[in-house]
């Protein structure tokens, strides 16, 4: 066999490993969660009660926790990340560009557990002693801000997640804005647009599908993030309208409880949660890739 | 052609890209309600010259200009560039409609920036401008369709309609036909001829036939300098400078 053929087969088999792994993980989750699926059927993701002692396993509090904490994070990180991207692409002097972009990407390099530590020892006390009491006193009538100030809880998780997904949103938005052709900017400026009007009428609409993609990629990361969230969210399987109430996410409950899951059904329920989590993140990431790629397919002038 | 006074003029205009001097002491007078063509080989500074006239040149990082540009006798460097660009519109080499906007939204984009919200008024102005840009007949039934779906020549006329909508006095055209086929080109040239009655037009072109056909006055530029400027007929028949003659007879460029 010639060297080129060997190279082809060896590298192809490496590539196949990815496919096998992906399928393997999916199948493993399905098999392991089968007892739970068989017992609870489609009630599993819709049941509010999670009480391992009683043998009651419902995934709804975790699905709720994951979705709400991730959306909370997205709501905070999106304006910030988009602002950073706009600054870097449209307004930043060239000599500062590299440094700021580097610092933003460095945020992504901080290990999750460090964010968790920072969350527990800095963010949570600050929330508990300053932010939450103020909110409860002045905005307490709104269900979002009622209850005692725990510090740990949905709000802390959302904040930590927001910081963690900020770099991915900022850097992908920046890449998207950089693909906007200069003649679009000039078209707006020549009509008498200010910088901001140019960004609003020409740059953002041109990149909108890519920017949605950046959101989805950020969301995908937030949905699956485990360590930092587990450290600050409080791990209580309850659904509460208050952002200051402790909660739990799909990732946090699996990480927290797999060592103590004694019964077969308990463990199987955790696998079931894992299956739900994988499906959601898989779909979100798929959607994100599709949106980011679609920016290259915009109709072009001749 | 009632007003042939100087609409726009530059005096000792110099322009740089970083350390590169792209315009060397250019002084030119652009008469009102006429078409002034600027010809010259690639890189001679003709685009840079008109991009100085609406202060687009300075939007490029590291680019700067010195000297004077006067619009109706007033220095444009003492005006707000945003306001100036509403008086001095620009058409680019490559048609650049906004791809996410419909045809009508493209035309009214500048007006909406100005804060005009009245739908009926917007539609009225859009129709007028599309008529002036000789595009109305072709698009009147698909105003809500995306502008990017039009052909190249139609897109360029759409861009002209968009520029006309903000009611400019001067139109700067930077090689508006270089990306178009001959039929679209002749349509744009006809359009230039008609627009001349109401607008002052500066037409940058590398196509000498186009300059000869479409313009009243022609300026020849070479290596960042204005070599010669005069009545189009005179420049093409009895040029004063040897360089102009060499260029128009095809000896270089």
Interface residues (C-beta under 8 A of the other chain):
Chain A: X93 X94 X181 X183 X184 X185 X186 X187 X188 X189 X190 X191 X192 X193 X194 X197 X201 X202 X205 X206 X208 X298 X299 X300 X301 X302
Chain B: X54 X56 X59 X61 X82 X83 X84 X85 X86 X89 X90 X92 X94 X95 X96 X97 X98 X99 X100 X101 X109 X110 X112 X113 X114 X146 X148 X149 X151 X152 X155 X159 X162 X163 X166 X179
